[in-house]
Amino acid sequence: MGPYSFEITAPDDRFARNYEVHVFRTGPDTIAVNVLDITERKQAENALHRSEAALKEAQRVGRLGSWDWDAETDTIKWSEEYYEIYGFDPALPPPGYKEHLNAYTPESAARLDAAVRQNMLTGEPYELDLELADKNGPRRWITARSESKYDANGRIIGLRGTAQDITERKQAEESLRLLNRELRAVSYCNQTLLRAMDEQTLLNEICRIICDEAGYRLAWVGYTGYDEARTVRPVAWGGIEDGYLNTANITWADTERGRGPAGLSIRTGKSVCIQDFASDPKAAPWREEALLRGYRSSIAMPLKNENAGVFGVLNIYSDTTNTFTTGEIQLLEELSGNLAYGIISLRTRAERQRAEEAVRQAKEDWEKTFDTVPDLVAIIDLEHRIVRANRAMAERLGRNQEQCEGLCCYEIIHNTDGPPEFCPHAKLMIDGKEHAAEICEKTLDGDFLITTSPIHDEHGRLTGSVHIARDITEHKREEKEIRLLNETLEERIKERTSQLEAANKELEAFTYTVSHDLRAPLRALDGFTRILSEDYAKGLDQEGLRLLNVIGDNAKKMGHLIDDLLSFSRLNRQEITKSRVDMGKIVKEILGEIVKPEKFTKNSISLGSLPVSSGNPSMIKEVWKNLIWNAIKYCTPKPEPLIEIGHILKDDEVIYFVRDNGVGFDMRYYEKLFGVFQRLHSSTEFEGTGVGLAIVHRIIQRHNGRVWAEARVNEGATFYFSLPSNKNTIV
């Protein structure tokens, strides 16, 4: 029976005792009782429980697990916290040694295995920082420590030790390492900013430092474009770019490719991150190309000018996800702010240098101009003293330039005790304005136009003038000659008019002679030729009859030639009275008069629309008649002659044309085309007098229009003409 345990406590709780009672049967009706005081044992057990609980809590708080490995049986005992650290199920028995190595990354497993073997061989304990293998979770580390276990003979039979989770420490160390790396990069960038002499070198070096010193994969700077697409134009980059920027097509417009970090940063003026290219929607347009080049996260930070306007963006790419922490972003924003300041400073410096160079060049140009201009130039102070004179002024005064300095201008030039009344410099000293005067100065030997312009100091106070004397002696002489010419001009005009009137009278007399005196012999020649052919034909042989026909034909040609010459000569004297000209109506009338139906069908001549114009109707009809007649004449040899009449519009100008598919002409002889008696084809090939196109040219010329032609031999010709518009007559 028993044993039984119980506790006795005094009424005043001053003490408590624990007892264990053992009851034994000694006979049928008797028992023996043994009472043991176990108070000290109970106290020891309670203390042990409390110690174990405290140890367990300490291991939990310190993320410290313990283990015990029996090498002979390959069994391991783990504490609860050890299970927690490694992520194993406490309900399952710990794995064996080799299986346990799979909990580490390959590199850490190899180091641990080597340390265990060394410990088992020599008894030397180890202390290692090891990385756990967890592909789906964040990186975790432990510190593993060991000591040897010995048997009674001093032989090592196993190991025991601890594993402490140091992930937070490692993360803090990594963060500190990255922070130090970025601080170093910021420091190098700041040094570069101080040393930079030009903008492009600065940008290239900053991008290089960000990648080489801070360890990022790519850094690039883009400037905002103000084209229609609002392009972000890359201007510098460092790291592994591998053609990425050529395919990125980044914009800061509110479009799909403008809603990434760079575009958003420019539009909002704030930093924008992609912490994971594989999942962030903002990365969609660039995801494939970015992941291909090892970009896993990125940040874009605006570059702002002194007015907080965004003029560009600094972009940084990392090869890990979730790279850009709050502290890291703050440092990088400081870097981008310094870069923007450096760019603005360099631009300001460059602008100042350009301005200084412009001033230096202007001064140099002024010095050259001052001494090379032929005008007499002097700088004169408020006391009428010459401060400086150019070479021309000094030579005219018979001195060198240094000898002119300090001389009083009115004394050496005008030989007076004070400035003359007309003196422009004296007037300028009164009102501070520019003045001019023309003088004839014996000392300077000629007529001069004097101008004075005020000179002010940096406070706006008048200090003197620029005194320029331009020699106008020759100009004055020419003016005098012009006045004399003008005085005789009217008389010369009357004389010339009289000569023209006489010439016109002579021309009219010649015209009368041609039209009457020359026509009479031609008519007689033509009449007698007809008499011979009609009355005496029987007495003539075939050659005689042929010669009579030749005489008659040439008499007719001579008559046509006289008619054309008279028409051409009258064009210069005929007054042009402009009115509304219905081009379509005129052309239809001409076609009805001269087209032979047996040669030209309806399909042979194409008549397009012809806008109404303004001009002399009879003259314009003559133009159309000559052009159409030429087209008919020169395309007659073709088996299928084609003529096109129409118009084209070019730059608000109406251009009329006549096009044919006839024999054409060689454009090398174009200059002869519109001359009198200038024929590009012989009279035996085609009839005509060689005056028609000259008449066309003269009529269009008198209407202030244009006429020209284009052609190819045996491919046809096109004649164009245009007339100036007259909105008052065209309806």
SULVENVEN-V809888 format. One record per pair of residues at least 4 apart in sequence whose C-alpha atoms are under 6 Angstrom apart, sorted by the first residue. I is the first residue (numbers start at 0). J is the second residue. D is the distance in Angstrom with one decimal. If there is no record, write none. Layout:
# SULVENVEN-V809888
<<I | J | D> <I | J | D>>
This chain:
# SULVENVEN-V809888
<<0 | 22 | 5.5> <1 | 21 | 5.4> <1 | 22 | 5.9> <2 | 20 | 5.4> <2 | 21 | 4.5> <3 | 19 | 5.5> <3 | 20 | 4.9> <4 | 18 | 5.7> <4 | 19 | 4.3> <5 | 17 | 5.9> <5 | 18 | 5.5> <6 | 16 | 5.6> <6 | 17 | 4.4> <7 | 15 | 5.7> <7 | 16 | 5.2> <8 | 15 | 4.3> <9 | 14 | 5.9> <16 | 38 | 5.3> <17 | 37 | 5.4> <17 | 38 | 4.4> <18 | 35 | 5.5> <18 | 36 | 4.5> <18 | 37 | 5.2> <19 | 34 | 5.8> <19 | 35 | 5.1> <20 | 33 | 5.7> <20 | 34 | 4.5> <21 | 32 | 5.8> <21 | 33 | 4.9> <22 | 31 | 5.7> <22 | 32 | 4.5> <23 | 30 | 5.4> <23 | 31 | 4.9> <24 | 30 | 4.1> <25 | 29 | 5.4> <25 | 30 | 4.9> <57 | 61 | 5.9> <58 | 62 | 5.5> <58 | 63 | 4.5> <59 | 80 | 5.9> <62 | 163 | 5.6> <62 | 164 | 5.3> <63 | 162 | 5.7> <63 | 163 | 4.2> <64 | 78 | 5.8> <64 | 80 | 4.8> <64 | 81 | 4.0> <64 | 161 | 5.4> <64 | 162 | 5.1> <65 | 77 | 6.0> <65 | 78 | 5.4> <65 | 160 | 5.7> <65 | 161 | 4.2> <66 | 76 | 5.4> <66 | 77 | 4.5> <66 | 159 | 5.6> <66 | 160 | 5.5> <66 | 161 | 6.0> <67 | 75 | 5.5> <67 | 76 | 5.0> <67 | 159 | 4.2> <68 | 74 | 5.7> <68 | 75 | 4.4> <68 | 157 | 5.5> <68 | 158 | 5.3> <68 | 159 | 5.9> <69 | 73 | 5.4> <69 | 74 | 5.4> <69 | 157 | 4.7> <70 | 156 | 5.8> <70 | 157 | 4.6> <73 | 95 | 5.9> <77 | 81 | 5.8> <82 | 86 | 5.8> <82 | 87 | 5.1> <82 | 89 | 6.0> <94 | 98 | 5.9> <94 | 99 | 5.7> <95 | 99 | 5.9> <100 | 108 | 5.6> <102 | 131 | 5.9> <102 | 132 | 5.6> <103 | 107 | 5.8> <103 | 108 | 5.2> <103 | 130 | 5.9> <103 | 131 | 4.2> <103 | 132 | 4.7> <104 | 108 | 5.9> <104 | 130 | 6.0> <104 | 131 | 5.6> <104 | 132 | 4.6> <107 | 129 | 5.2> <107 | 130 | 5.9> <117 | 121 | 5.9> <118 | 122 | 4.6> <118 | 123 | 4.7> <118 | 124 | 5.5> <122 | 147 | 5.9> <124 | 145 | 5.3> <124 | 146 | 5.1> <125 | 144 | 5.6> <125 | 145 | 5.6> <126 | 143 | 5.5> <126 | 144 | 4.4> <127 | 142 | 5.5> <127 | 143 | 5.2> <128 | 141 | 5.7> <128 | 142 | 4.4> <129 | 140 | 5.5> <129 | 141 | 5.4> <130 | 139 | 5.9> <130 | 140 | 4.3> <131 | 139 | 5.6> <131 | 140 | 5.8> <139 | 166 | 5.0> <140 | 165 | 5.5> <140 | 166 | 4.8> <141 | 163 | 5.2> <141 | 164 | 4.4> <141 | 165 | 5.0> <142 | 162 | 5.6> <142 | 163 | 5.1> <143 | 161 | 5.9> <143 | 162 | 4.5> <144 | 160 | 5.3> <144 | 161 | 5.3> <145 | 159 | 5.6> <145 | 160 | 4.2> <146 | 158 | 5.7> <146 | 159 | 5.6> <146 | 160 | 6.0> <147 | 158 | 4.6> <148 | 155 | 5.5> <148 | 156 | 5.8> <148 | 157 | 5.1> <148 | 158 | 5.3> <149 | 153 | 5.1> <149 | 154 | 5.1> <149 | 155 | 4.5> <149 | 156 | 5.6> <150 | 154 | 5.5> <166 | 170 | 6.0> <169 | 173 | 6.0> <170 | 174 | 5.9> <171 | 175 | 6.0> <172 | 176 | 6.0> <174 | 178 | 5.9> <175 | 179 | 6.0> <178 | 182 | 6.0> <180 | 213 | 5.3> <181 | 185 | 6.0> <181 | 213 | 5.3> <184 | 212 | 5.5> <184 | 213 | 5.6> <185 | 334 | 6.0> <188 | 205 | 5.9> <191 | 195 | 5.8> <192 | 341 | 5.8> <195 | 201 | 5.6> <202 | 235 | 5.9> <203 | 235 | 5.5> <206 | 218 | 5.2> <206 | 236 | 5.5> <206 | 237 | 4.7> <207 | 211 | 5.9> <207 | 237 | 4.8> <208 | 212 | 5.2> <209 | 213 | 5.1> <210 | 214 | 4.9> <210 | 215 | 4.5> <210 | 216 | 5.9> <210 | 238 | 5.4> <215 | 317 | 5.0> <216 | 238 | 5.5> <216 | 239 | 5.9> <216 | 316 | 5.6> <216 | 317 | 5.2> <217 | 237 | 5.9> <217 | 238 | 4.5> <217 | 239 | 5.4> <217 | 315 | 5.8> <217 | 316 | 5.0> <218 | 236 | 5.5> <218 | 237 | 5.3> <218 | 314 | 5.5> <218 | 315 | 4.4> <219 | 235 | 5.6> <219 | 236 | 4.0> <219 | 314 | 5.3> <220 | 233 | 5.8> <220 | 234 | 5.9> <220 | 235 | 5.4> <220 | 312 | 5.8> <220 | 313 | 4.7> <221 | 231 | 5.6> <221 | 232 | 5.0> <221 | 233 | 4.1> <221 | 234 | 5.6> <221 | 311 | 5.5> <221 | 312 | 5.4> <222 | 231 | 5.6> <222 | 232 | 5.2> <222 | 311 | 4.1> <223 | 231 | 4.9> <223 | 310 | 5.6> <223 | 311 | 5.3> <224 | 229 | 5.2> <224 | 230 | 4.9> <224 | 231 | 5.8> <225 | 229 | 5.1> <229 | 250 | 5.6> <229 | 251 | 5.8> <229 | 252 | 5.7> <230 | 250 | 4.4> <231 | 249 | 5.6> <231 | 250 | 5.0> <249 | 256 | 5.6> <250 | 256 | 5.9> <250 | 257 | 4.7> <250 | 262 | 5.8> <251 | 257 | 4.5> <251 | 262 | 3.9> <252 | 257 | 5.1> <253 | 257 | 5.3> <257 | 262 | 4.5> <258 | 262 | 5.5> <258 | 263 | 5.5> <259 | 263 | 6.0> <259 | 281 | 5.2> <260 | 264 | 5.8> <260 | 271 | 5.0> <260 | 299 | 5.3> <261 | 299 | 5.3> <263 | 267 | 5.9> <264 | 268 | 5.3> <264 | 269 | 5.1> <264 | 270 | 5.6> <264 | 271 | 5.8> <264 | 301 | 5.6> <265 | 301 | 5.7> <268 | 301 | 5.7> <270 | 299 | 5.6> <270 | 300 | 4.4> <271 | 298 | 5.7> <271 | 299 | 5.4> <272 | 297 | 5.7> <272 | 298 | 4.3> <273 | 296 | 5.3> <273 | 297 | 5.1> <274 | 296 | 4.6> <274 | 320 | 5.5> <274 | 321 | 4.6> <275 | 279 | 5.8> <275 | 295 | 5.6> <275 | 296 | 5.0> <275 | 320 | 5.2> <276 | 282 | 5.7> <276 | 286 | 5.9> <276 | 295 | 5.2> <276 | 296 | 5.7> <282 | 286 | 5.4> <285 | 289 | 5.9> <289 | 294 | 5.1> <290 | 294 | 5.3> <293 | 318 | 5.7> <294 | 316 | 6.0> <294 | 317 | 5.8> <294 | 318 | 5.0> <295 | 317 | 5.9> <295 | 318 | 5.0> <295 | 319 | 5.2> <295 | 320 | 5.3> <296 | 316 | 5.8> <296 | 317 | 5.3> <296 | 320 | 5.3> <297 | 315 | 5.5> <297 | 316 | 4.2> <298 | 314 | 5.8> <298 | 315 | 5.4> <299 | 313 | 5.6> <299 | 314 | 4.4> <300 | 312 | 5.5> <300 | 313 | 5.2> <301 | 312 | 4.5> <302 | 309 | 5.6> <302 | 310 | 5.9> <302 | 311 | 4.9> <302 | 312 | 5.2> <302 | 339 | 5.1> <303 | 307 | 5.1> <303 | 308 | 5.2> <303 | 309 | 4.3> <303 | 310 | 5.9> <304 | 308 | 5.4> <323 | 327 | 5.7> <323 | 328 | 5.9> <328 | 332 | 6.0> <344 | 348 | 6.0> <345 | 349 | 5.9> <346 | 350 | 5.9> <352 | 356 | 5.9> <353 | 357 | 5.9> <355 | 359 | 6.0> <356 | 360 | 5.9> <357 | 361 | 5.8> <358 | 362 | 6.0> <360 | 364 | 5.9> <361 | 365 | 5.9> <364 | 368 | 5.9> <365 | 369 | 5.6> <367 | 371 | 6.0> <368 | 372 | 5.6> <369 | 389 | 5.9> <370 | 389 | 5.0> <370 | 390 | 5.3> <374 | 468 | 5.9> <374 | 469 | 4.9> <375 | 391 | 5.3> <375 | 392 | 4.4> <375 | 467 | 5.7> <375 | 468 | 4.9> <376 | 388 | 5.9> <376 | 389 | 5.5> <376 | 466 | 5.7> <376 | 467 | 4.5> <377 | 387 | 5.6> <377 | 388 | 4.2> <377 | 466 | 5.1> <378 | 385 | 5.9> <378 | 386 | 5.3> <378 | 387 | 5.1> <378 | 464 | 5.9> <378 | 465 | 4.9> <379 | 383 | 5.7> <379 | 384 | 5.5> <379 | 385 | 4.6> <379 | 386 | 5.5> <379 | 463 | 5.5> <379 | 464 | 5.5> <380 | 384 | 5.6> <380 | 463 | 4.1> <381 | 463 | 5.2> <383 | 407 | 5.6> <383 | 408 | 5.9> <384 | 405 | 5.2> <384 | 406 | 5.3> <384 | 407 | 4.4> <385 | 404 | 5.2> <385 | 405 | 5.2> <385 | 406 | 5.5> <386 | 404 | 5.2> <387 | 404 | 5.6> <388 | 400 | 5.9> <393 | 398 | 5.2> <393 | 399 | 5.4> <393 | 400 | 5.3> <394 | 398 | 5.9> <408 | 412 | 5.9> <409 | 413 | 5.0> <409 | 415 | 6.0> <409 | 418 | 5.5> <410 | 414 | 4.5> <410 | 415 | 5.2> <412 | 442 | 5.9> <423 | 434 | 5.2> <423 | 435 | 5.7> <424 | 451 | 6.0> <427 | 431 | 4.7> <427 | 432 | 5.3> <433 | 451 | 5.6> <433 | 452 | 4.8> <434 | 450 | 5.7> <434 | 451 | 5.5> <435 | 449 | 5.3> <435 | 450 | 4.3> <436 | 448 | 5.8> <436 | 449 | 5.1> <437 | 447 | 5.7> <437 | 448 | 4.5> <438 | 446 | 5.8> <438 | 447 | 5.4> <439 | 445 | 5.8> <439 | 446 | 4.3> <440 | 444 | 6.0> <440 | 445 | 5.8> <445 | 472 | 5.5> <446 | 470 | 6.0> <446 | 471 | 5.4> <446 | 472 | 4.7> <447 | 468 | 5.8> <447 | 469 | 5.3> <447 | 470 | 4.6> <447 | 471 | 5.2> <448 | 468 | 5.6> <448 | 469 | 5.2> <449 | 467 | 5.7> <449 | 468 | 4.5> <450 | 467 | 5.3> <451 | 464 | 5.9> <451 | 465 | 5.5> <451 | 466 | 4.7> <452 | 464 | 5.2> <452 | 465 | 5.2> <453 | 464 | 4.4> <454 | 461 | 5.9> <454 | 462 | 5.7> <454 | 463 | 5.2> <454 | 464 | 5.1> <455 | 459 | 5.2> <455 | 460 | 5.1> <455 | 461 | 4.4> <455 | 462 | 5.4> <456 | 460 | 5.5> <471 | 475 | 6.0> <481 | 485 | 6.0> <484 | 488 | 5.9> <492 | 496 | 6.0> <511 | 515 | 5.9> <512 | 516 | 5.0> <513 | 517 | 5.1> <514 | 518 | 5.9> <520 | 524 | 6.0> <522 | 526 | 6.0> <525 | 551 | 5.6> <529 | 533 | 6.0> <530 | 534 | 5.6> <531 | 535 | 5.0> <532 | 536 | 4.9> <539 | 543 | 5.4> <560 | 688 | 5.8> <567 | 694 | 5.8> <569 | 573 | 5.8> <575 | 615 | 5.9> <576 | 615 | 5.6> <577 | 614 | 4.2> <577 | 615 | 4.8> <578 | 613 | 5.5> <578 | 614 | 5.5> <579 | 613 | 4.8> <579 | 728 | 5.4> <579 | 729 | 5.8> <580 | 611 | 5.8> <580 | 612 | 5.2> <580 | 613 | 5.4> <580 | 616 | 5.7> <581 | 611 | 4.9> <582 | 609 | 5.8> <582 | 611 | 5.7> <583 | 609 | 5.3> <590 | 594 | 5.4> <599 | 603 | 5.4> <603 | 641 | 4.7> <604 | 641 | 5.9> <604 | 642 | 4.7> <604 | 643 | 5.8> <605 | 643 | 4.6> <606 | 644 | 4.9> <607 | 644 | 6.0> <607 | 645 | 4.6> <608 | 645 | 6.0> <609 | 645 | 6.0> <612 | 729 | 5.7> <620 | 624 | 6.0> <622 | 695 | 5.0> <623 | 627 | 5.9> <624 | 628 | 5.9> <625 | 691 | 5.9> <630 | 659 | 5.7> <631 | 635 | 6.0> <633 | 661 | 5.1> <633 | 662 | 5.9> <634 | 640 | 5.5> <634 | 660 | 6.0> <634 | 661 | 3.6> <641 | 659 | 5.7> <641 | 660 | 5.7> <642 | 658 | 5.6> <642 | 659 | 4.5> <643 | 657 | 5.9> <643 | 658 | 5.0> <644 | 656 | 5.9> <644 | 657 | 4.7> <645 | 655 | 5.9> <645 | 656 | 5.7> <646 | 654 | 5.4> <646 | 655 | 4.3> <646 | 656 | 5.8> <647 | 654 | 5.3> <648 | 652 | 5.6> <648 | 653 | 5.0> <654 | 720 | 5.8> <654 | 721 | 4.7> <655 | 719 | 5.6> <655 | 720 | 5.5> <656 | 718 | 5.5> <656 | 719 | 4.4> <657 | 717 | 5.6> <657 | 718 | 5.4> <658 | 716 | 5.9> <658 | 717 | 4.2> <659 | 715 | 5.3> <659 | 716 | 5.7> <660 | 714 | 5.6> <660 | 715 | 3.9> <661 | 715 | 4.3> <662 | 712 | 5.9> <662 | 713 | 4.1> <662 | 715 | 5.4> <663 | 710 | 5.4> <663 | 711 | 5.3> <663 | 712 | 4.7> <663 | 713 | 5.3> <663 | 714 | 5.8> <663 | 715 | 4.1> <663 | 716 | 4.9> <664 | 710 | 5.8> <664 | 711 | 5.7> <664 | 712 | 4.7> <665 | 712 | 5.7> <671 | 677 | 5.8> <673 | 692 | 5.2> <673 | 693 | 4.7> <674 | 693 | 5.4> <675 | 690 | 5.1> <675 | 693 | 5.5> <676 | 689 | 4.2> <676 | 690 | 5.6> <677 | 689 | 5.6> <678 | 689 | 5.5> <682 | 686 | 5.3> <696 | 700 | 5.9> <699 | 704 | 5.2> <700 | 704 | 5.6> <704 | 721 | 5.5> <704 | 722 | 4.5> <704 | 723 | 5.9> <705 | 720 | 5.4> <705 | 721 | 5.3> <706 | 719 | 5.6> <706 | 720 | 4.2> <707 | 718 | 6.0> <707 | 719 | 5.4> <708 | 717 | 5.6> <708 | 718 | 4.4> <708 | 719 | 5.9> <709 | 716 | 5.7> <709 | 717 | 5.3> <710 | 715 | 5.8> <710 | 716 | 4.1> <711 | 715 | 6.0>>
